[in-house]
Amino acid sequence: MAGGRGAWRLIYKLDRCMNARPAAQSDLVDVLRRMGIRDSRVLAAYERVPRASFVPPSSRDSAYDDVPLPIGHDLVTTQPSLVAIMVQALRLDGHERVLEIGTGLGYQTGILATLTREVFSIEWFADLAEQARQNLTTAGLRNATVMVGDGSAGLPEQAPFDGIIVAAAAPNVSEPLIAQLADGGRLVQPIGPGGDDEVTSFVKHSGRLVRQAVLIGAHFVPLLR
């Protein structure tokens, strides 16, 4: 997945998932359960959305391994369990409009589309965005809109959003994203310089973004602005 004007690569600081090598979609869901994913709607989304439809053909034999996979532009997909950790932190109930910064080939977008009313996703690389659109259409997911552009500025014409998920690291959440998050909405983003970051969840109260929790450490490429 590629985020905003930057791209990112992520690997867990702790290799606690790397021994799991699932061969099928149901095995990947079992990995998520062992990782502590308890949101039944998130687990159901993983059962519905086939990761094999969102990776390059050369990587399909590894689609249900809990590992990042290359997608071009020196990028990799998100490790599925990390997607689940980040998405679970949004606490989605199905009625939300969500902004995603970094589409990649659309797998996380597809998970979000299954869990929400509407998803808007911004991808820096036009070829990845086009492939993501095709993948989402093939998967029958019609409530996701993928655009090409600079994700650090968000999408003010579609704001406010009930949730925002950012797939690139920055020392702070950008002011445009804070402004575009609805009051009571949640935002998840890796905070750090890029390469040694803390995936952090926030909630917006009375116009202010309040840090809730550090979810996990991971390595991301910086979000360029």
C-alpha positions, -999 to +999 in steps of 0.1 A: +000+000+000+012+035-007+003+065+014-002+101+005+028+115-013+050+089+004+051+052+003+054+029+033+068-004+042+059-020+075+071-049+095+063-058+131+090-049+156+082-082+173+081-111+149+053-127+168+032-135+137+060-147+114+057-183+124+021-184+111+020-195+075-016-200+067-026-216+034-062-206+032-085-176+040-099-194+071-064-200+084-057-163+082-088-156+103-075-180+129-042-161+129-061-129+137-079-145+165-047-157+180-033-122+176-061-109+198-086-096+172-120-098+190-142-076+169-166-101+152-174-077+124-137-074+115-132-111+115-163-115+093-148-090+069-117-111+066-138-141+059-156-122+031-128-103+014-103-126-005-068-113-001-058-133-031-078-109-053-058-079-040-022-091-045-001-095-077-005-128-095+031-137-087+022-136-049-011-154-049+004-185-034+013-164-004-019-144-002-030-159+031+003-158+048+005-131+075+033-112+057+037-081+035+039-088-002+055-066-029+032-045-052+057-024-071+072+010-066+094-006-039+062-010-018+046-039+000+011-047+011+002-043+047+006-074+069-030-086+073-029-087+111-017-051+113-045-040+090-069-058+115-053-041+145-057-007+129-092-012+116-104-027+148-093+005+166-117+025+145-146+007+163-168+007+132-205-002+134-214+000+097-228+035+094-196+054+090-180+074+062-142+067+064-112+083+048-082+060+040-048+075+032-029+049+011-049+025-011-022+003-025-040-026-043-071-021-022-072-049+003-075-027+034-100-006+014-120-037+008-120-046+045-132-011+053-158-011+026-173-043+041-174-026+075-187+009+067-213+028+047-188+045+024-150+047+020-129+073+003-093+063-004-064+084-017-034+068-035-003+086-047+005+062-076-020+062-104-013+027-116-019+013-081-051+033-078-064+019-111-056-017-101-073-012-067-104+000-084-104-031-106-098-053-076-127-038-056-150-041-086-141-077-090-148-083-053-182-068-057-175-038-034-192-008-047-191+016-018-154+026-021-141+055-041-104+055-050-087+087-060-052+097-070-036+125-050-017+138-020-033+122+010-017+145+036-043+171+027-072+147+031-104+152+011-121+184+024-149+183-002-162+150+013-156+158+050-165+153+077-154+117+082-164+094+111-130+076+108-096+082+092-069+056+088-034+067+076-009+043+062+023+064+065+043+078+094+045+114+105+056+131+137+021+145+141-014+141+126-018+168+099-041+197+107-062+191+076-070+155+087-079+167+122-102+193+107-119+167+085-125+143+113-160+145+128-164+152+165-164+119+182-147+103+152-116+081+155-082+083+137-054+057+135-020+066+122+017+056+128+034+084+147+071+088+143+098+097+118+094+067+096+112+035+102+106+033+140+070+043+146+041+038+170+007+030+155-016+052+176-053+057+179-070+090+186-105+103+191-118+139+185-135+156+214-148+192+213-126+200+182-094+186+197-076+153+188-070+132+219-046+104+220-061+071+231-036+043+229-004+031+212-016+000+194+017-015+182+052-006+169+059-009+132+082+004+105+067+028+080+080+050+053+073+087+061+042+105+048+056+132+025+039+166+025 
